[in-house]
Amino acid sequence: MTDTHHPGRRSFLAAGAAGTACLGASWLLSGCSGAASGTVLPAAAPKGTPDRGGTLRIARPPASDAETLDPASSLSAYEYLGALYNRLVRVGSDGDLAPDLAESWETDAKARTWTFRLRKGVTFHDGRAFTSADAAYTLRHILDKATASPQAAVLAPLVDPKTLRTPDAHTLVVPLKSPNAEFPSLLTHYNCYVVPDGSAKSVGRTGIGTGPFKLESFAPAGPGRVTAYTDHWAGRPVLDAISFYSVADMSARANALLAGQVDLLSQTNLDFATARVVAASDRATVARVKNAQWYVLPMLTTDKPFTDVRVRQAMKLAYDPEHVVKVALQGAGTPGWDNPVPPDDPLHISAHPAHDPDQARHLLKQAGQEGLAVDLYTSAYDPLLTPMALAYQESAKRAGIRIRVKTAAADSYYTQIWMKKPLMATYWYTGRPVDQLFTQIFRSGSSYNETAWSDKDFDAVLDRARAETDATQRRELYGQAQNLVIEKGGAMTPMFADRLVGLSRKVRGYAEHGFEFDYLGIGLKGA
């Protein structure tokens, strides 16, 4: 399951929005007239300084009734987390690691023991002081099997919760089971937001953290509200409050934005046609975030015919990623060439096998799969899943592969289809450090390993890369890991899409990196 997939369905605002704006699927399919058809999408959100105060209204996709504010959970209410909590370490706007609740960190010569120096003068929303005990407890909470955190599979091979040390109130020492030169980067994941010591049973309801906003109300899968925390260690946020609404589908969310009922569409990558309509409106516009989402066609390597590496290789060689980008994204993205590491990541390798339908036919013949016909599942959960599936279907015909595109219900897609069907469409946000990406999604046994791929060579290369303290050699090892994913893995990565974010023309200070924006600095003009 990706960062943003929350099963279940409950809507709010949708009915009113649908009646006040004429944006529907059938209308979009017939094309846009007038200004919308010729609209050039803006490259970024509106510039300028926001006014202090006001309430930002965010529309988000439907979520599970089991949704929680516990950041370590697989059912965490993602949109609330950056408002309510801080991490020890975050990813800065330049893509490098930056201090958050940890002011600095250091390791020994073997990258075996990491020491974090924690920020002083930080308080939780209930007035309690933040200390090293809270930092240690957060890691133990993630690693606790009862929490069932997705990040546990990443951290458990490295961290024994019993060995964590807190020599004083502002120092956390983390001895590792094996060397890892990239360990601080693993703490940037959103499951790693810091929670108060002993709060496992309550934090899912209270949302007590050290973030720029504190909880006023929260309903799982429904509306909620956070208000400015005036004692935040980095200063008071620009906004007075943020209101969250769960809106049933992408069209309803876009309609609510055009009607002026919401200010920002969270976790919604607008399709190109809808983005043009939004950008041409008087009330709303679009922020374009380059290569912010990567789209995947996972093949379950435990299910036939994808148990055979030759079939997996044929599926990759059969299609042209450049064709998929042209058709599905209308050019608003970059071909993936089956490498999940984004092209603008410093560790990305550009080498890849070329599109070769003849070689794909040859491999299928060797595997006894001539005339291969398979079902490819998709849904309307994300507007680009089906265009990607159809573009793949069209391209793979040249290799004699028959793809039957099956559309499943959006509200049950990530409970009934994802990781259950042999071939389906999905997406992830970029912004993960490479070790996090490989460990969480491709390493043997990870709960988010959506292809169930298990390769001893890949795992060994990843272990060597983690332990390598020389940056040049570590880069080479991560390159080897990418080659193994491309050549042997079960994930096809046709494209990286520019994320097209719908937002009100009043919004100022929206700057996204990874899959987050700055809750502290975002605001409204004319608030």
C-alpha positions as CSV (number, residue, x, y, z in Angstrom):
1,M,0.0,0.0,0.0
2,T,1.4,3.4,-0.8
3,D,1.7,6.4,1.5
4,T,-1.6,7.7,0.5
5,H,-3.9,4.8,0.1
6,H,-6.6,4.6,2.8
7,P,-9.3,2.0,2.2
8,G,-12.9,2.9,3.0
9,R,-15.2,5.6,1.7
10,R,-17.1,8.5,3.3
11,S,-17.7,11.9,1.7
12,F,-18.3,15.4,2.9
13,L,-19.0,18.5,0.9
14,A,-19.3,16.5,-2.3
15,A,-23.0,16.9,-3.0
16,G,-22.9,20.7,-2.5
17,A,-19.7,21.0,-4.7
18,A,-21.1,19.0,-7.5
19,G,-24.1,21.3,-7.8
20,T,-22.0,24.5,-8.0
21,A,-19.4,23.6,-10.6
22,C,-19.7,21.9,-13.9
23,L,-16.6,19.6,-13.8
24,G,-17.5,16.0,-14.5
25,A,-15.9,13.1,-16.2
26,S,-18.1,13.1,-19.3
27,W,-17.6,16.9,-19.8
28,L,-13.8,16.4,-19.6
29,L,-13.9,13.6,-22.1
30,S,-15.6,15.8,-24.6
31,G,-12.8,18.4,-24.2
32,C,-12.7,21.9,-23.0
33,S,-13.6,25.0,-24.9
34,G,-12.4,28.6,-24.6
35,A,-9.7,29.5,-22.2
36,A,-9.3,26.1,-20.6
37,S,-8.2,24.3,-23.8
38,G,-5.3,26.7,-24.4
39,T,-4.3,27.2,-20.7
40,V,-0.6,26.8,-20.0
41,L,-0.2,25.2,-16.6
42,P,1.8,27.3,-14.1
43,A,5.2,25.9,-13.0
44,A,4.6,26.8,-9.3
45,A,2.1,28.1,-6.7
46,P,1.4,31.8,-6.6
47,K,4.2,33.8,-5.1
48,G,4.0,36.4,-2.3
49,T,3.8,36.6,1.4
50,P,0.6,35.3,3.0
51,D,-1.4,37.4,5.5
52,R,-1.4,36.2,9.1
53,G,-4.4,34.3,10.3
54,G,-7.3,32.6,8.4
55,T,-8.3,29.0,8.0
56,L,-6.9,26.8,5.2
57,R,-9.6,24.3,4.0
58,I,-8.1,21.0,2.7
59,A,-10.0,18.3,0.8
60,R,-8.6,14.8,1.0
61,P,-9.6,11.4,-0.4
62,P,-11.8,9.0,1.5
63,A,-10.2,7.1,4.3
64,S,-10.8,4.1,6.5
65,D,-13.1,4.2,9.5
66,A,-10.1,2.8,11.4
67,E,-8.1,5.9,10.6
68,T,-5.9,7.1,13.4
69,L,-3.7,10.0,14.4
70,D,-0.9,7.7,15.5
71,P,1.8,8.4,12.9
72,A,3.4,5.0,13.3
73,S,0.2,3.2,12.1
74,S,-0.4,2.0,8.6
75,L,-3.8,3.8,8.9
76,S,-2.5,7.1,10.0
77,A,-4.4,10.2,8.9
78,Y,-1.5,11.4,6.7
79,E,-2.7,15.0,6.1
80,Y,-2.7,15.8,9.8
81,L,0.7,14.5,10.6
82,G,2.9,17.4,9.4
83,A,0.6,19.8,11.3
84,L,0.6,17.9,14.6
85,Y,4.1,16.4,14.8
86,N,7.8,16.8,14.2
87,R,10.5,14.2,13.4
88,L,14.0,14.0,14.7
89,V,15.3,14.5,11.1
90,R,13.5,15.8,8.1
91,V,14.3,16.3,4.4
92,G,15.0,19.9,3.6
93,S,13.9,21.8,0.5
94,D,17.3,21.1,-1.2
95,G,16.7,17.3,-0.7
96,D,19.4,17.0,2.0
97,L,18.8,15.9,5.6
98,A,17.9,18.8,7.9
99,P,17.5,19.2,11.6
100,D,14.1,19.0,13.2
101,L,13.8,17.9,16.8
102,A,17.4,16.7,16.6
103,E,19.7,19.7,16.1
104,S,22.7,17.5,15.1
105,W,23.7,13.8,14.8
106,E,27.0,11.9,14.5
107,T,28.3,8.4,14.2
108,D,31.3,6.4,15.1
109,A,33.9,5.5,12.4
110,K,32.0,2.3,11.5
111,A,28.5,3.8,11.3
112,R,27.5,1.4,14.0
113,T,26.4,3.8,16.8
114,W,24.5,7.1,16.1
115,T,24.2,9.9,18.6
116,F,21.4,12.5,18.2
117,R,21.7,15.9,20.1
118,L,18.1,17.0,20.7
119,R,16.6,20.5,20.6
120,K,16.0,22.2,24.0
121,G,13.0,24.3,24.9
122,V,10.5,22.2,22.9
123,T,7.1,21.4,24.4
124,F,4.2,19.1,23.5
125,H,0.7,20.5,23.0
126,D,-0.1,19.5,26.6
127,G,2.7,21.6,27.9
128,R,5.0,18.7,28.7
129,A,8.7,19.2,27.8
130,F,10.1,17.1,24.9
131,T,13.1,14.9,26.0
132,S,15.2,12.0,24.9
133,A,12.7,9.7,26.6
134,D,10.1,10.7,24.0
135,A,12.5,10.1,21.1
136,A,13.5,6.7,22.4
137,Y,9.8,5.8,23.1
138,T,8.9,6.7,19.5
139,L,11.4,4.2,18.1
140,R,10.2,1.5,20.5
141,H,6.6,2.2,19.5
142,I,7.4,1.8,15.8
143,L,9.2,-1.4,16.5
144,D,6.5,-2.8,18.8
145,K,4.8,-5.7,16.9
146,A,1.5,-4.6,18.4
147,T,1.8,-1.3,16.5
148,A,2.1,-3.1,13.2
149,S,4.0,-0.1,11.7
150,P,5.1,-0.3,8.1
151,Q,8.3,1.3,9.1
152,A,9.1,-1.5,11.5
153,A,10.3,-3.7,8.6
154,V,12.8,-1.0,7.8
155,L,14.1,-0.3,11.3
156,A,13.8,-3.7,13.0
157,P,16.8,-5.3,11.1
158,L,18.9,-2.4,12.5
159,V,17.6,-1.3,15.9
160,D,17.1,-3.4,19.0
161,P,14.7,-1.3,21.2
162,K,16.4,-2.7,24.3
163,T,19.7,-1.1,23.5
164,L,18.5,2.5,23.0
165,R,20.2,4.9,25.5
166,T,19.3,8.3,26.9
167,P,22.4,9.5,28.8
168,D,20.7,12.8,29.4
169,A,17.4,14.6,28.6
170,H,18.7,15.9,25.3
171,T,20.8,13.0,24.0
172,L,19.6,9.8,22.2
173,V,22.1,7.1,21.4
174,V,21.1,4.4,18.9
175,P,23.4,1.4,18.6
176,L,22.8,-0.5,15.4
177,K,22.8,-4.3,14.9
178,S,24.8,-3.7,11.7
179,P,26.5,-0.6,10.3
180,N,24.4,1.8,8.3
181,A,25.8,5.1,7.0
182,E,22.3,6.2,5.9
183,F,20.5,5.6,9.2
184,P,19.4,9.2,9.9
185,S,17.6,9.2,6.5
186,L,15.4,6.4,7.6
187,L,14.0,8.6,10.3
188,T,12.6,11.1,7.8
189,H,9.7,8.7,7.0
190,Y,6.3,10.0,8.1
191,N,5.8,7.0,10.4
192,C,8.7,8.5,12.4
193,Y,7.0,11.6,13.8
194,V,7.8,11.9,17.5
195,V,5.0,11.1,20.0
196,P,5.1,11.5,23.8
197,D,6.5,8.8,26.0
198,G,3.8,6.2,27.0
199,S,1.2,7.6,24.5
200,A,0.6,4.4,22.4
201,K,-3.0,4.0,23.6
202,S,-4.0,7.6,23.4
203,V,-2.1,9.4,20.6
204,G,-4.4,8.0,17.9
205,R,-7.2,10.1,19.4
206,T,-5.4,13.1,21.0
207,G,-2.8,13.9,18.3
208,I,-0.5,15.4,20.9
209,G,2.8,16.3,19.3
210,T,5.3,19.1,19.1
211,G,4.0,20.4,15.7
212,P,2.9,23.9,14.7
213,F,-0.8,23.0,15.1
214,K,-2.7,21.2,17.9
215,L,-5.8,19.1,17.5
216,E,-9.3,20.6,17.9
217,S,-11.4,17.8,16.4
218,F,-10.9,14.6,14.4
219,A,-13.3,12.1,13.0
220,P,-11.8,9.0,11.3
221,A,-12.6,9.1,7.5
222,G,-14.4,12.4,8.2
223,P,-13.8,16.1,8.9
224,G,-11.4,17.5,11.4
225,R,-9.7,20.7,12.5
226,V,-6.4,21.8,13.9
227,T,-5.5,25.2,15.4
228,A,-2.3,27.2,15.7
229,Y,0.0,26.2,18.5
230,T,1.3,29.5,19.7
231,D,4.2,28.0,21.8
232,H,5.7,26.0,18.9
233,W,9.5,26.0,19.1
234,A,10.0,27.4,15.6
235,G,7.4,30.1,16.1
236,R,3.7,30.5,15.5
237,P,2.4,29.2,12.2
238,V,1.0,31.8,9.7
239,L,-2.5,30.3,9.7
240,D,-5.0,30.3,12.6
241,A,-6.4,26.9,11.7
242,I,-6.7,24.1,9.1
243,S,-10.0,22.3,8.4
244,F,-9.9,18.9,6.8
245,Y,-12.8,17.4,4.7
246,S,-13.1,13.9,3.3
247,V,-14.4,14.2,-0.3
248,A,-15.5,11.2,-2.2
249,D,-13.7,11.3,-5.5
250,M,-11.4,13.4,-7.6
251,S,-14.1,15.1,-9.6
252,A,-15.9,16.1,-6.4
253,R,-12.7,17.5,-4.9
254,A,-12.0,19.5,-8.0
255,N,-15.6,20.8,-8.0
256,A,-15.3,21.9,-4.4
257,L,-12.1,23.8,-5.2
258,L,-13.7,25.5,-8.2
259,A,-16.7,26.4,-6.1
260,G,-14.5,28.1,-3.5
261,Q,-15.5,25.6,-0.8
262,V,-11.9,24.3,-0.2
263,D,-8.5,25.8,-0.7
264,L,-6.2,22.8,-1.4
265,L,-6.6,19.3,-2.8
266,S,-4.4,16.9,-0.8
267,Q,-3.2,13.6,-2.2
268,T,-4.9,14.4,-5.6
269,N,-2.8,14.4,-8.7
270,L,-5.1,16.2,-11.2
271,D,-5.3,14.7,-14.7
272,F,-4.0,17.1,-17.4
273,A,-7.5,18.0,-18.6
274,T,-8.8,18.8,-15.1
275,A,-5.7,20.7,-14.3
276,R,-6.2,23.0,-17.3
277,V,-9.8,23.7,-16.2
278,V,-8.6,24.5,-12.7
279,A,-5.8,26.7,-13.9
280,A,-8.2,28.7,-16.2
281,S,-10.6,29.5,-13.4
282,D,-10.8,32.7,-11.4
283,R,-10.8,31.0,-8.0
284,A,-8.2,28.3,-8.4
285,T,-4.9,27.4,-10.0
286,V,-2.3,24.6,-10.2
287,A,1.1,24.1,-8.6
288,R,3.3,21.8,-10.6
289,V,5.8,19.6,-8.7
290,K,8.3,17.9,-11.1
291,N,8.5,14.1,-10.9
292,A,6.7,14.1,-7.6
293,Q,4.9,10.8,-8.1
294,W,6.1,7.5,-9.6
295,Y,3.7,5.1,-11.1
296,V,4.1,1.4,-11.0
297,L,2.7,-1.8,-12.7
298,P,3.6,-4.4,-10.1
299,M,3.8,-8.0,-11.1
300,L,3.3,-10.5,-8.2
301,T,6.4,-12.6,-8.5
302,T,4.7,-15.4,-6.5
303,D,1.9,-15.8,-9.1
304,K,2.2,-17.3,-12.5
305,P,3.3,-16.3,-15.1
306,F,5.4,-13.7,-13.2
307,T,7.3,-16.4,-11.2
308,D,9.5,-16.7,-14.3
309,V,12.0,-13.9,-14.6
310,R,11.9,-14.2,-18.4
311,V,8.3,-13.2,-18.4
312,R,9.0,-10.2,-16.1
313,Q,11.8,-9.1,-18.4
314,A,9.5,-9.6,-21.5
315,M,6.8,-7.4,-19.9
316,K,9.4,-4.7,-19.4
317,L,10.9,-4.9,-22.9
318,A,7.5,-5.1,-24.5
319,Y,6.4,-1.5,-23.9
320,D,7.8,2.0,-24.6
321,P,7.9,4.2,-21.5
322,E,8.2,7.3,-23.7
323,H,4.9,6.3,-25.3
324,V,3.2,5.9,-21.9
325,V,4.4,9.4,-20.8
326,K,3.2,10.9,-24.0
327,V,-0.3,9.3,-23.8
328,A,-1.0,9.1,-20.1
329,L,0.7,12.4,-19.0
330,Q,0.6,14.4,-22.2
331,G,4.3,15.0,-21.6
332,A,3.9,16.2,-17.9
333,G,6.5,13.8,-16.6
334,T,9.5,11.6,-17.3
335,P,9.9,8.0,-18.6
336,G,10.8,5.7,-15.7
337,W,12.5,2.8,-17.6
338,D,11.6,0.5,-14.7
339,N,13.9,2.2,-12.3
340,P,12.0,3.4,-9.1
341,V,14.8,5.9,-8.2
342,P,13.7,9.3,-9.5
343,P,15.7,10.8,-12.3
344,D,16.6,13.9,-10.3
345,D,17.9,11.8,-7.4
346,P,21.7,12.1,-7.2
347,L,22.0,8.3,-6.9
348,H,19.9,7.6,-10.0
349,I,21.6,5.6,-12.8
350,S,20.5,6.4,-16.3
351,A,21.5,3.1,-17.9
352,H,18.6,0.7,-18.8
353,P,17.6,-1.8,-21.4
354,A,16.0,-0.4,-24.5
355,H,12.4,-1.0,-25.6
356,D,12.6,-4.2,-27.6
357,P,9.3,-6.0,-28.5
358,D,11.2,-8.6,-30.6
359,Q,13.4,-9.6,-27.7
360,A,10.2,-9.6,-25.5
361,R,8.6,-12.1,-28.0
362,H,11.8,-14.2,-27.8
363,L,11.8,-14.4,-24.0
364,L,8.1,-15.3,-23.9
365,K,8.7,-18.1,-26.4
366,Q,11.6,-19.4,-24.2
367,A,9.3,-19.3,-21.2
368,G,6.5,-21.1,-23.0
369,Q,4.3,-18.0,-22.9
370,E,3.8,-17.1,-26.5
371,G,0.6,-15.1,-27.0
372,L,0.6,-14.1,-23.3
373,A,-2.7,-12.7,-22.2
374,V,-3.1,-11.2,-18.7
375,D,-5.5,-9.0,-16.7
376,L,-4.3,-5.6,-15.6
377,Y,-6.3,-4.1,-12.8
378,T,-6.8,-0.3,-12.4
379,S,-9.3,2.1,-10.8
380,A,-10.4,5.7,-10.6
381,Y,-8.6,6.1,-7.2
382,D,-6.0,8.1,-9.0
383,P,-6.8,9.7,-12.3
384,L,-3.6,8.6,-14.0
385,L,-3.8,4.8,-13.2
386,T,-6.2,4.0,-16.1
387,P,-4.5,6.2,-18.7
388,M,-1.2,4.5,-17.8
389,A,-2.8,1.0,-18.0
390,L,-4.3,1.7,-21.4
391,A,-1.1,3.2,-22.7
392,Y,0.8,0.1,-21.6
393,Q,-1.8,-2.1,-23.2
394,E,-1.4,-0.3,-26.5
395,S,2.4,-0.4,-26.4
396,A,2.7,-4.0,-25.4
397,K,0.7,-5.2,-28.4
398,R,3.8,-4.9,-30.5
399,A,5.3,-7.8,-28.6
400,G,2.2,-9.9,-29.0
401,I,1.1,-9.4,-25.4
402,R,-2.7,-9.1,-24.8
403,I,-3.6,-6.9,-21.9
404,R,-7.1,-7.0,-20.6
405,V,-7.7,-3.8,-18.6
406,K,-10.0,-4.4,-15.6
407,T,-11.5,-1.4,-13.7
408,A,-12.1,-2.1,-10.0
409,A,-13.9,0.0,-7.4
410,A,-11.8,2.9,-6.0
411,D,-13.0,2.5,-2.4
412,S,-11.9,-1.1,-2.1
413,Y,-8.9,-1.0,-4.5
414,Y,-6.2,-1.1,-1.9
415,T,-8.0,-3.8,0.2
416,Q,-9.2,-6.2,-2.6
417,I,-6.8,-5.6,-5.5
418,W,-3.4,-4.3,-4.3
419,M,-0.9,-7.1,-3.6
420,K,-3.7,-9.6,-4.4
421,K,-3.9,-9.6,-8.2
422,P,-1.0,-10.7,-10.3
423,L,-0.9,-7.4,-12.2
424,M,-2.3,-4.0,-11.3
425,A,-1.6,-0.3,-11.3
426,T,-0.5,1.9,-8.4
427,Y,1.6,4.9,-7.5
428,W,3.9,6.2,-4.8
429,Y,5.2,9.7,-3.8
430,T,8.8,10.3,-4.5
431,G,11.0,12.0,-1.8
432,R,12.2,8.9,0.0
433,P,15.9,8.4,0.5
434,V,17.2,5.5,-1.6
435,D,17.8,3.2,1.3
436,Q,14.3,3.8,2.6
437,L,12.8,3.2,-0.9
438,F,14.7,-0.1,-1.5
439,T,14.2,-1.4,2.1
440,Q,10.5,-0.7,2.3
441,I,9.3,-1.6,-1.2
442,F,11.9,-4.1,-2.6
443,R,13.6,-5.9,0.2
444,S,12.6,-9.5,0.9
445,G,9.9,-9.8,3.5
446,S,8.9,-6.1,3.7
447,S,5.2,-5.6,4.3
448,Y,5.1,-3.0,1.5
449,N,7.0,-5.2,-1.0
450,E,4.1,-5.1,-3.4
451,T,5.6,-7.6,-5.9
452,A,6.7,-10.1,-3.2
453,W,10.0,-10.2,-4.9
454,S,12.7,-11.9,-2.9
455,D,16.3,-11.8,-4.2
456,K,19.3,-12.7,-2.1
457,D,21.7,-10.8,-4.4
458,F,19.7,-7.6,-4.1
459,D,19.4,-7.9,-0.3
460,A,23.2,-8.5,0.0
461,V,24.0,-5.5,-2.2
462,L,21.7,-3.4,-0.1
463,D,23.3,-4.5,3.1
464,R,26.8,-3.7,1.7
465,A,25.6,-0.3,0.6
466,R,24.2,0.5,4.1
467,A,27.4,-0.5,5.8
468,E,29.7,1.4,3.3
469,T,31.1,4.6,4.8
470,D,32.8,5.7,1.6
471,A,30.3,7.8,-0.3
472,T,31.7,6.9,-3.8
473,Q,31.6,3.2,-3.1
474,R,28.1,3.5,-1.5
475,R,26.8,5.2,-4.6
476,E,28.2,2.4,-6.8
477,L,26.5,-0.2,-4.6
478,Y,23.1,1.6,-4.8
479,G,23.6,1.6,-8.6
480,Q,24.0,-2.1,-8.5
481,A,20.8,-2.4,-6.5
482,Q,19.0,-0.3,-9.2
483,N,20.3,-2.6,-11.9
484,L,19.0,-5.7,-10.1
485,V,15.5,-4.1,-9.7
486,I,15.5,-3.3,-13.4
487,E,16.7,-6.7,-14.6
488,K,15.1,-9.1,-12.2
489,G,12.5,-7.4,-10.1
490,G,8.7,-7.5,-10.5
491,A,8.0,-3.8,-10.7
492,M,7.5,-2.0,-14.0
493,T,7.9,1.8,-13.6
494,P,6.6,3.4,-16.7
495,M,6.7,7.0,-15.6
496,F,7.4,9.7,-13.1
497,A,4.6,12.2,-13.2
498,D,4.7,15.9,-12.4
499,R,2.2,16.2,-9.6
500,L,-0.5,18.8,-10.5
501,V,-1.8,20.2,-7.2
502,G,-5.1,22.1,-7.2
503,L,-5.2,25.1,-4.9
504,S,-7.0,28.4,-4.4
505,R,-5.5,31.5,-5.8
506,K,-5.5,32.9,-2.3
507,V,-2.9,30.3,-1.1
508,R,0.6,31.6,-0.5
509,G,3.8,29.8,0.7
510,Y,2.9,26.4,-0.9
511,A,6.3,24.7,-1.6
512,E,6.2,20.9,-1.8
513,H,9.2,18.7,-1.6
514,G,9.0,14.9,-1.2
515,F,5.4,14.4,-0.4
516,E,4.9,17.3,2.1
517,F,4.5,21.0,2.3
518,D,5.5,23.5,5.0
519,Y,2.6,23.7,7.5
520,L,4.4,26.4,9.4
521,G,4.7,28.9,6.5
522,I,1.7,28.2,4.3
523,G,-1.1,30.8,4.5
524,L,-3.7,32.8,2.6
525,K,-3.7,36.2,0.9
526,G,-6.7,38.2,2.1
527,A,-7.2,35.9,5.1
